[in-house]
C-alpha cells in the first residue's frame, strides 16, 4: 500500500522499534515538523549525506511518530521519535512552504530471529554500550537481546556504516546479511 508522508531528513537513522532524539532547527525543519504533526500516519525520517556541492537524499526511510518534545541546551527544540516500519519512496514533491512529501511503499519487516551462541557478541557488546551510555539505554524501553533482528537494527542505528551500505542492508528480507556484516566487523582485529 502506498502512503503519502511528510518527510524530515536526518544524518542519523531510526529503524523499526528504535528511538532517537532529533534536533529541530528553526526554519524549514520546524515548518516540516509542523506539517508532519498534522499527518495521522506520522511522518518519514530519511537519511541524507552532505556532499561538497549538494546533498544526497536516500529513498529508504522509516515512518515514525513523536513520543516526546523537549528543549535542548542551546534553546532549540528536540523530539524523540519511535520507528514503526521502513519504506521506499517512489516519488518526492515539495510544497509551497518547502516541505517535502513522499509517496512511500512499506518494506517488509524483518522477522524475529533467535540469537545463536556465535552471535552472542552482538548482544553482549550492545549491553556494554547501554551500560556505558545511560541516555542510550533509556531510549529503549523494551529491549530484545535474544532477538537477532532487533539487535541488528540497533547496531545499524548506532554504527557509522556508510549510508549507501546501510540502505542496502535495510532493504533485505531478513537480518541475515546485516548479521554477517556486523559479525565480520566485530571479529576483525582493530
C-alpha positions, 0 to 999 in steps of 0.5 A: 500500500502506498502512503503519502508522508511528510518527510524530515531528513536526518544524518542519523537513522531510526529503524523499526522499534528504535528511538532517537532524539532529533534536533529541530532547527528553526526554519524549514525543519520546524515548518516540516515538523509542523506539517508532519504533526498534522499527518495521522500516519506520522511522518518519514525520517530519511537519511541524507549525506552532505556532499561538497556541492549538494546533498544526497537524499536516500529513498529508504526511510522509516515512518515514525511518530513523536513520543516526546518534545523537549528543549535542548541546551542551546534553546532549540527544540528536540523530539524523540521519535519511535520507528514503526516500519521502513519504506521506499519512496517512489516519488518526492514533491515539495510544497509551497512552504518547502516541505517535502512529501513522499509517496512511500511503499512499506518494506517488509519487516524483518522477522524475529530471529533467535540469537545463536551462541556465535552471535552472542557478541552482538548482544553482549557488546550492545549491553556494554554500550547501554551500560556505558551510555545511560541516555542510550539505554533509556531510549529503549524501553523494551529491549530484545537481546535474544532477538537477532533482528532487533539487535541488528537494527540497533547496531545499524542505528548506532554504527557509522556504516556508510549510508549507501551500505546501510540502505542496502542492508535495510532493504533485505528480507531478513537480518541475515546479511546485516548479521554477517556484516556486523559479525565480520566487523566485530571479529576483525582485529582493530 
